[in-house]
């Protein structure tokens, strides 16, 4: 996937209200931190998502202030893979899980831990 299709004027990653509330709760215990999203090579399919709570991201991270409490940092090197992704919090039975709806994903491993893109 090429960076050519990336438009920095639009938000690369969107966050649903449920995921935003989840991040608010997570950051409430760690004031001054932000949510940082990136991908890394891993698993049987190629990549996996990484969410960290950080005090400071990388210098070239894109920063989105989602509300007065939650800042989302997106790793610049991951932009071609993450562009258009929606982060959601879903309930499955009694469990809650962050889910990534990424239009760039072409294949996922059976356990859902890793994915590939073109």
DSSP file (Angstrom, degrees, kcal/mol; ACC not computed):
  #  RESIDUE AA STRUCTURE BP1 BP2  ACC     N-H-->O    O-->H-N    N-H-->O    O-->H-N    TCO  KAPPA ALPHA  PHI   PSI    X-CA   Y-CA   Z-CA
    1    1 A X              0   0    0      0, 0.0     2,-0.3     0, 0.0    79,-0.1   0.000 360.0 360.0 360.0 138.5    0.0    0.0    0.0
    2    2 A X    >   -     0   0    0     78,-0.1     3,-0.8     1,-0.1     4,-0.1  -0.668 360.0-134.0-102.7 154.3    1.4    3.4   -0.9
    3    3 A X  G >  S+     0   0    0     -2,-0.3     3,-2.1     1,-0.2    -1,-0.1   0.651  93.1  86.9 -74.6 -15.3    1.4    6.6    1.1
    4    4 A X  G 3  S+     0   0    0      1,-0.3    -1,-0.2     3,-0.0    76,-0.0   0.825  84.5  54.1 -55.2 -34.3    0.3    8.4   -2.1
    5    5 A X  G <  S+     0   0    0     -3,-0.8     2,-0.4     2,-0.1    -1,-0.3   0.528  85.2 108.5 -80.0  -4.3   -3.3    7.7   -1.3
    6    6 A X    <   -     0   0    0     -3,-2.1     2,-0.6    -4,-0.1    74,-0.1  -0.593  52.6-162.8 -78.4 128.5   -3.0    9.3    2.2
    7    7 A X    >   -     0   0    0     -2,-0.4     3,-1.7     1,-0.1    -2,-0.1  -0.918   4.6-165.4-111.6 104.1   -4.8   12.6    2.7
    8    8 A X  T 3  S+     0   0    0     -2,-0.6    -1,-0.1     1,-0.3     4,-0.1   0.647  82.2  71.9 -66.3 -12.2   -3.4   14.4    5.8
    9    9 A X  T 3  S+     0   0    0      2,-0.1     2,-0.3    -3,-0.0    -1,-0.3   0.695  94.4  61.0 -76.0 -17.6   -6.3   16.8    5.8
   10   10 A X  S <  S-     0   0    0     -3,-1.7     2,-0.4     1,-0.0    -3,-0.1  -0.784  99.1 -96.3-110.5 156.3   -8.7   14.1    6.9
   11   11 A X        -     0   0    0     -2,-0.3    73,-0.1     1,-0.2    -2,-0.1  -0.537  29.0-156.3 -71.2 126.3   -8.7   12.1   10.1
   12   12 A X  S    S+     0   0    0     -2,-0.4    72,-2.4     1,-0.2    73,-0.6   0.870  76.8  32.9 -71.4 -39.8   -7.0    8.8    9.3
   13   13 A X  E     -a   85   0A   0     71,-0.2     2,-0.3    70,-0.2    73,-0.2  -0.965  70.0-156.7-124.9 133.9   -8.6    6.8   12.2
   14   14 A X  E     -a   86   0A   0     71,-2.6    73,-2.9    -2,-0.4     2,-0.4  -0.787   6.0-150.8-107.9 157.0  -12.1    7.2   13.6
   15   15 A X  E     -a   87   0A   0     -2,-0.3    73,-0.2    71,-0.2    71,-0.0  -0.991  12.5-133.3-130.0 127.1  -13.2    6.2   17.1
   16   16 A X     >  -     0   0    0     71,-2.7     4,-2.6    -2,-0.4     5,-0.2  -0.325  30.2-107.7 -72.5 161.0  -16.7    5.2   18.0
   17   17 A X  H  > S+     0   0    0      1,-0.2     4,-2.3     2,-0.2     5,-0.2   0.875 120.5  53.8 -56.3 -38.0  -18.4    6.6   21.1
   18   18 A X  H  > S+     0   0    0      2,-0.2     4,-1.9     1,-0.2    -1,-0.2   0.916 111.2  44.6 -64.5 -42.5  -18.0    3.3   22.9
   19   19 A X  H  > S+     0   0    0     68,-0.3     4,-2.5     2,-0.2    -2,-0.2   0.888 111.2  54.1 -68.9 -38.3  -14.3    3.1   22.2
   20   20 A X  H  X S+     0   0    0     -4,-2.6     4,-2.4     2,-0.2    -2,-0.2   0.922 108.6  48.8 -61.2 -43.9  -13.8    6.8   23.2
   21   21 A X  H  X S+     0   0    0     -4,-2.3     4,-2.2     2,-0.2    -1,-0.2   0.896 109.9  52.6 -62.8 -40.4  -15.5    6.1   26.6
   22   22 A X  H  X S+     0   0    0     -4,-1.9     4,-2.2     1,-0.2    -2,-0.2   0.928 110.2  47.5 -59.8 -45.9  -13.2    3.0   27.0
   23   23 A X  H  X S+     0   0    0     -4,-2.5     4,-2.8     2,-0.2     5,-0.2   0.878 108.1  55.9 -65.2 -37.6  -10.2    5.2   26.4
   24   24 A X  H  X S+     0   0    0     -4,-2.4     4,-1.7     1,-0.2    -1,-0.2   0.929 109.2  46.8 -57.9 -45.4  -11.5    7.9   28.8
   25   25 A X  H  X S+     0   0    0     -4,-2.2     4,-0.8     2,-0.2    -2,-0.2   0.913 113.1  49.0 -63.7 -42.5  -11.7    5.2   31.5
   26   26 A X  H >< S+     0   0    0     -4,-2.2     3,-0.6     1,-0.2     4,-0.3   0.914 114.6  44.1 -63.2 -43.4   -8.2    3.9   30.7
   27   27 A X  H >< S+     0   0    0     -4,-2.8     3,-1.0     1,-0.2     6,-0.3   0.720  97.8  74.0 -77.2 -20.8   -6.7    7.4   30.7
   28   28 A X  H 3< S+     0   0    0     -4,-1.7     3,-0.4     1,-0.3    -1,-0.2   0.830  99.6  46.4 -59.8 -31.4   -8.5    8.4   33.9
   29   29 A X  T << S+     0   0    0     -4,-0.8    -1,-0.3    -3,-0.6    -2,-0.2   0.577 119.8  41.3 -85.0 -10.6   -6.1    6.2   35.8
   30   30 A X  S X  S-     0   0    0     -3,-1.0     3,-1.4    -4,-0.3    -1,-0.2  -0.553  81.0-165.1-137.2  70.6   -3.1    7.6   34.0
   31   31 A X  T 3  S+     0   0    0     -3,-0.4     3,-0.1     1,-0.2    -3,-0.1  -0.202  72.3  31.3 -59.3 146.4   -3.5   11.4   33.6
   32   32 A X  T 3  S+     0   0    0      1,-0.3    -1,-0.2    37,-0.1     2,-0.2   0.396  95.9 112.2  88.5  -2.6   -1.3   13.1   31.1
   33   33 A X    <   -     0   0    0     -3,-1.4    -1,-0.3    -6,-0.3    38,-0.3  -0.599  50.3-151.8-101.1 165.0   -1.1   10.2   28.8
   34   34 A X  E     -C   54   0B   0     20,-3.0    20,-2.6    -2,-0.2     2,-0.5  -0.859  24.3-106.3-127.5 163.2   -2.4    9.7   25.3
   35   35 A X  E     -Cd  53  72B   0     36,-2.6    38,-3.6    -2,-0.3     2,-0.5  -0.808  35.2-163.2 -90.2 128.4   -3.6    6.7   23.3
   36   36 A X  E     -Cd  52  73B   0     16,-3.1    16,-2.3    -2,-0.5     2,-0.4  -0.964   2.4-163.3-119.1 128.4   -1.1    5.7   20.6
   37   37 A X  E     +Cd  51  74B   0     36,-3.1    38,-2.7    -2,-0.5     2,-0.3  -0.917  23.5 141.2-112.2 132.5   -2.0    3.4   17.7
   38   38 A X  E     -C   50   0B   0     12,-2.1    12,-2.8    -2,-0.4     2,-0.3  -0.905  36.9-126.5-150.1 177.1    0.6    1.7   15.5
   39   39 A X  E     -C   49   0B   0     -2,-0.3     2,-0.3    10,-0.2    10,-0.2  -0.939  19.3-169.5-127.0 155.4    1.1   -1.6   13.7
   40   40 A X  E     -C   48   0B   0      8,-2.1     8,-2.1    -2,-0.3     2,-0.3  -0.979  34.9 -95.4-140.1 155.4    4.0   -4.0   13.9
   41   41 A X  E     +C   47   0B   0     -2,-0.3     6,-0.3     6,-0.2     2,-0.3  -0.534  68.8 126.0 -69.0 130.4    5.0   -7.1   11.9
   42   42 A X  E  >  +C   46   0B   0      4,-1.8     4,-1.2    -2,-0.3     3,-0.3  -0.982  32.9  30.5-173.3 164.3    3.8  -10.1   13.8
   43   43 A X  T  4 S-     0   0    0     -2,-0.3     5,-0.1     1,-0.2    -1,-0.1   0.050  93.2 -59.1  71.0-174.9    1.8  -13.3   13.7
   44   44 A X  T  4 S+     0   0    0      1,-0.2    -1,-0.2     3,-0.1    64,-0.0   0.644 130.4  45.8 -81.8 -15.8    1.2  -15.7   10.9
   45   45 A X  T  4 S-     0   0    0     -3,-0.3    -1,-0.2     2,-0.2    -2,-0.2   0.727 114.1 -99.0-104.0 -25.6   -0.5  -13.2    8.6
   46   46 A X  E  < S+C   42   0B   0     -4,-1.2    -4,-1.8     1,-0.1     2,-0.3  -0.216  82.6  34.7 145.6 -55.8    1.8  -10.2    8.7
   47   47 A X  E     -CE  41 115B   0     68,-2.6    68,-2.2    -6,-0.3     2,-0.3  -0.883  48.2-164.7-132.2 159.8    0.8   -7.3   11.0
   48   48 A X  E     -C   40   0B   0     -8,-2.1    -8,-2.1    -2,-0.3     2,-0.2  -0.987  28.2-109.8-140.4 153.3   -0.9   -6.7   14.3
   49   49 A X  E     -C   39   0B   0     -2,-0.3     2,-0.4    64,-0.3   -10,-0.2  -0.525  27.1-160.4 -78.5 146.5   -2.3   -3.6   15.9
   50   50 A X  E     -C   38   0B   0    -12,-2.8   -12,-2.1    -2,-0.2     2,-0.5  -0.988   7.5-174.6-130.6 122.7   -0.6   -2.0   18.9
   51   51 A X  E     +C   37   0B   0     -2,-0.4     2,-0.3   -14,-0.2   -14,-0.2  -0.979  12.5 174.0-116.4 124.6   -2.3    0.3   21.3
   52   52 A X  E     -C   36   0B   0    -16,-2.3   -16,-3.1    -2,-0.5     2,-0.6  -0.923  32.6-132.1-125.2 151.4   -0.2    2.0   24.0
   53   53 A X  E     +C   35   0B   0     -2,-0.3     2,-0.3   -18,-0.2   -18,-0.2  -0.938  42.4 176.5 -98.9 118.7   -0.8    4.6   26.6
   54   54 A X  E     -C   34   0B   0    -20,-2.6   -20,-3.0    -2,-0.6     3,-0.2  -0.890  42.5-145.7-128.7 151.7    2.1    7.0   26.3
   55   55 A X  S    S+     0   0    0      1,-0.3     2,-0.3    -2,-0.3    -1,-0.1   0.834  96.1   8.5 -78.6 -35.1    3.2   10.3   27.8
   56   56 A X  S    S-     0   0    0    -22,-0.1    -1,-0.3   -23,-0.0     3,-0.1  -0.983  72.0-151.8-148.0 132.8    4.8   11.3   24.5
   57   57 A X        -     0   0    0     -2,-0.3     2,-0.1     1,-0.2     6,-0.0  -0.122  45.5 -62.6 -87.0-168.8    4.5    9.8   21.1
   58   58 A X    >   -     0   0    0      1,-0.1     3,-1.7    -2,-0.0    -1,-0.2  -0.407  50.8-110.1 -72.6 155.4    7.1   10.0   18.3
   59   59 A X  T 3  S+     0   0    0      1,-0.3    -1,-0.1    -2,-0.1    -2,-0.1   0.807 117.3  45.8 -58.7 -31.6    7.8   13.4   16.8
   60   60 A X  T 3  S+     0   0    0      2,-0.1    -1,-0.3     0, 0.0     2,-0.0   0.296  82.7 125.7-100.0  11.6    6.1   12.6   13.5
   61   61 A X    <   -     0   0    0     -3,-1.7     2,-0.4    14,-0.1    14,-0.2  -0.378  64.5-120.0 -62.7 144.5    2.9   11.0   15.0
   62   62 A X  E     -F   74   0B   0     12,-2.5    12,-2.7    -2,-0.0     2,-0.5  -0.732  29.8-149.6 -81.3 138.1   -0.4   12.5   13.9
   63   63 A X  E     -F   73   0B   0     -2,-0.4     2,-0.5    10,-0.2    10,-0.2  -0.949  16.7-177.5-117.9 127.4   -2.3   13.8   16.9
   64   64 A X  E     -F   72   0B   0      8,-2.8     8,-3.4    -2,-0.5     2,-1.0  -0.990  19.1-147.8-121.9 122.8   -6.1   14.0   17.1
   65   65 A X  E     -F   71   0B   0     -2,-0.5     6,-0.2     6,-0.2     3,-0.1  -0.797  17.2-177.2 -88.8 103.0   -7.7   15.5   20.2
   66   66 A X        -     0   0    0      4,-1.9     2,-0.3    -2,-1.0    -1,-0.2   0.829  64.9 -29.2 -75.3 -33.0  -10.8   13.4   20.4
   67   67 A X  S    S-     0   0    0      3,-1.4    -1,-0.1    -3,-0.1    -3,-0.0  -0.889  85.1 -68.9-161.7-169.0  -12.2   15.3   23.4
   68   68 A X  S    S+     0   0    0     -2,-0.3     3,-0.1     1,-0.2    -2,-0.0   0.665 131.8  32.9 -70.3 -12.8  -10.9   17.3   26.4
   69   69 A X  S    S+     0   0    0      1,-0.2     2,-0.6   -38,-0.0    -1,-0.2   0.670 109.6  64.7-111.0 -23.9   -9.5   14.1   28.0
   70   70 A X        -     0   0    0    -36,-0.1    -4,-1.9     2,-0.0    -3,-1.4  -0.908  49.6-180.0-119.5 119.8   -8.5   11.8   25.1
   71   71 A X  E     - F   0  65B   0     -2,-0.6   -36,-2.6   -38,-0.3     2,-0.5  -0.942  15.2-152.8-109.2 136.0   -5.7   12.4   22.5
   72   72 A X  E     -dF  35  64B   0     -8,-3.4    -8,-2.8    -2,-0.4     2,-0.5  -0.947   6.8-164.2-110.2 122.6   -5.1    9.8   19.8
   73   73 A X  E     -dF  36  63B   0    -38,-3.6   -36,-3.1    -2,-0.5     2,-0.5  -0.907   4.1-160.1-104.7 132.4   -1.6    9.6   18.4
   74   74 A X  E     -dF  37  62B   0    -12,-2.7   -12,-2.5    -2,-0.5   -36,-0.2  -0.961  24.3-116.8-117.6 123.8   -1.2    7.6   15.1
   75   75 A X    >   -     0   0    0    -38,-2.7     3,-1.1    -2,-0.5     4,-0.4  -0.356  17.9-142.7 -58.5 124.2    2.2    6.3   14.1
   76   76 A X  G >  S+     0   0    0      1,-0.3     3,-1.4     2,-0.2     4,-0.3   0.878  99.2  55.0 -58.7 -41.2    3.3    8.1   10.9
   77   77 A X  G 3  S+     0   0    0      1,-0.3    -1,-0.3     2,-0.1     3,-0.3   0.707 106.6  52.8 -68.3 -18.6    4.9    4.9    9.5
   78   78 A X  G X> S+     0   0    0     -3,-1.1     4,-2.3     1,-0.2     3,-0.9   0.464  79.0 101.7 -92.9  -2.9    1.7    3.0   10.0
   79   79 A X  H <> S+     0   0    0     -3,-1.4     4,-2.0    -4,-0.4    -1,-0.2   0.864  75.7  54.4 -54.7 -44.5   -0.5    5.5    8.1
   80   80 A X  H 34 S+     0   0    0     -4,-0.3    -1,-0.3    -3,-0.3    -2,-0.1   0.857 116.2  39.6 -61.0 -30.7   -0.7    3.5    4.8
   81   81 A X  H <4 S+     0   0    0     -3,-0.9    23,-0.3    -4,-0.2    -1,-0.2   0.832 120.5  43.1 -83.7 -34.7   -2.0    0.5    6.7
   82   82 A X  H >< S+     0   0    0     -4,-2.3     3,-2.5    21,-0.1    -2,-0.2   0.618  77.9 125.2 -90.0 -14.3   -4.3    2.4    9.2
   83   83 A X  T 3< S+     0   0    0     -4,-2.0    21,-0.2     1,-0.3   -70,-0.2  -0.233  83.0  11.5 -54.9 123.5   -5.9    4.9    6.8
   84   84 A X  T 3  S+     0   0    0    -72,-2.4    -1,-0.3     1,-0.3    19,-0.2   0.431  91.8 147.4  90.7   1.0   -9.7    4.6    7.1
   85   85 A X  E <   -a   13   0A   0     -3,-2.5   -71,-2.6   -73,-0.6     2,-0.4  -0.434  34.4-154.2 -73.8 141.1   -9.7    2.4   10.2
   86   86 A X  E     -aB  14 101A   0     15,-2.3    15,-3.0   -73,-0.2     2,-0.5  -0.962   6.0-148.6-112.2 132.9  -12.5    2.7   12.7
   87   87 A X  E     +aB  15 100A   0    -73,-2.9   -71,-2.7    -2,-0.4     2,-0.3  -0.891  25.1 172.4-101.2 128.0  -11.8    1.7   16.3
   88   88 A X  E     - B   0  99A   0     11,-2.8    11,-3.2    -2,-0.5     2,-0.5  -0.903  31.0-135.6-131.1 158.7  -14.8    0.3   18.2
   89   89 A X  E     - B   0  98A   0     -2,-0.3     2,-0.3     9,-0.2     9,-0.2  -0.982  30.4-171.0-113.8 120.0  -15.4   -1.4   21.5
   90   90 A X  E     - B   0  97A   0      7,-2.9     7,-2.5    -2,-0.5     2,-0.5  -0.845  18.2-136.3-115.5 149.8  -17.7   -4.4   21.2
   91   91 A X  E     - B   0  96A   0     -2,-0.3     2,-0.5     5,-0.2     5,-0.2  -0.898  18.5-179.8-102.8 128.6  -19.4   -6.6   23.8
   92   92 A X  E >   - B   0  95A   0      3,-2.8     3,-1.9    -2,-0.5     2,-0.4  -0.896  68.1 -52.7-127.2 100.4  -19.3  -10.3   23.3
   93   93 A X  T 3  S-     0   0    0     -2,-0.5     0, 0.0     1,-0.3     0, 0.0  -0.577 122.1 -21.3  67.3-124.0  -21.1  -12.0   26.1
   94   94 A X  T 3  S+     0   0    0     -2,-0.4    -1,-0.3    -3,-0.1     2,-0.3   0.467 123.2  91.3 -94.4  -2.2  -19.6  -10.6   29.3
   95   95 A X  E <   -B   92   0A   0     -3,-1.9    -3,-2.8     2,-0.0     2,-0.4  -0.637  59.0-154.9 -95.7 150.7  -16.4   -9.6   27.5
   96   96 A X  E     +B   91   0A   0     -2,-0.3     2,-0.4    -5,-0.2    -5,-0.2  -0.968  17.7 179.8-120.8 141.1  -15.5   -6.3   25.9
   97   97 A X  E     -B   90   0A   0     -7,-2.5    -7,-2.9    -2,-0.4     2,-0.3  -1.000  31.3-117.9-146.0 139.6  -12.9   -6.0   23.2
   98   98 A X  E     -B   89   0A   0     -2,-0.4     2,-0.4    -9,-0.2    -9,-0.2  -0.610  35.7-165.9 -71.6 132.6  -11.4   -3.3   21.0
   99   99 A X  E     -B   88   0A   0    -11,-3.2   -11,-2.8    -2,-0.3     2,-0.5  -0.974  11.1-148.5-124.8 139.6  -12.2   -4.1   17.4
  100  100 A X  E     -B   87   0A   0     -2,-0.4     2,-0.8   -13,-0.2   -13,-0.2  -0.928   2.9-163.0-108.2 122.0  -10.5   -2.5   14.4
  101  101 A X  E     +B   86   0A   0    -15,-3.0   -15,-2.3    -2,-0.5     2,-0.5  -0.887  22.4 174.1-104.2 101.7  -12.6   -2.1   11.2
  102  102 A X    >   -     0   0    0     -2,-0.8     3,-1.4   -17,-0.2   -17,-0.1  -0.934  28.8-160.4-119.4 114.3   -9.9   -1.6    8.6
  103  103 A X  T 3  S+     0   0    0     -2,-0.5    -1,-0.1     1,-0.3   -19,-0.1   0.642  91.0  63.5 -68.0 -12.0  -10.8   -1.4    4.9
  104  104 A X  T 3  S+     0   0    0    -23,-0.3    14,-0.6   -21,-0.2     2,-0.3   0.599  75.5 107.6 -87.0 -12.1   -7.2   -2.1    4.0
  105  105 A X  E <   +G  117   0B   0     -3,-1.4    12,-0.2     1,-0.2     3,-0.1  -0.513  37.4 173.3 -72.6 129.3   -7.2   -5.6    5.5
  106  106 A X  E     +     0   0B   0     10,-2.9     2,-0.3     1,-0.4    11,-0.2   0.658  66.7   9.6-105.6 -24.9   -7.2   -8.4    2.9
  107  107 A X  E     -G  116   0B   0      9,-1.2     9,-2.6   -62,-0.0    -1,-0.4  -0.988  59.5-161.4-156.5 147.0   -6.8  -11.4    5.1
  108  108 A X  E     -G  115   0B   0     -2,-0.3     7,-0.2     7,-0.2     2,-0.1  -0.948  27.0-111.6-128.5 151.7   -6.8  -12.3    8.8
  109  109 A X    >   -     0   0    0      5,-2.2     3,-1.2    -2,-0.3     7,-0.0  -0.352  38.6-103.6 -74.0 165.3   -5.4  -15.2   10.7
  110  110 A X  T 3  S+     0   0    0      1,-0.3    -1,-0.1     2,-0.1    -2,-0.0   0.808 120.5  49.4 -61.1 -32.9   -7.9  -17.6   12.3
  111  111 A X  T 3  S-     0   0    0      1,-0.0    -1,-0.3     3,-0.0    -2,-0.0   0.573 107.3-124.3 -86.5  -7.9   -7.4  -16.3   15.8
  112  112 A X  S <  S+     0   0    0     -3,-1.2    -2,-0.1     2,-0.2     3,-0.0   0.564  79.4 114.8  80.7   8.1   -7.8  -12.7   14.7
  113  113 A X  S    S+     0   0    0    -65,-0.1   -64,-0.3     1,-0.1     2,-0.3   0.799  75.3  28.6 -82.3 -29.4   -4.4  -11.6   16.1
  114  114 A X        -     0   0    0    -66,-0.1    -5,-2.2   -68,-0.0     2,-0.3  -0.875  62.5-175.5-133.4 164.8   -2.8  -10.7   12.8
  115  115 A X  E     -EG  47 108B   0    -68,-2.2   -68,-2.6    -2,-0.3     2,-0.3  -0.937  14.6-135.4-150.3 166.9   -3.7   -9.4    9.4
  116  116 A X  E     - G   0 107B   0     -9,-2.6   -10,-2.9    -2,-0.3    -9,-1.2  -0.920  12.2-164.1-128.0 158.0   -2.3   -8.7    5.9
  117  117 A X  E       G   0 105B   0     -2,-0.3   -12,-0.1   -12,-0.2   -13,-0.1  -0.873 360.0 360.0-130.3 163.7   -2.8   -5.8    3.5
  118  118 A X              0   0    0    -14,-0.6   -13,-0.1    -2,-0.3   -14,-0.0   0.451 360.0 360.0 -85.7 360.0   -2.1   -5.4   -0.2
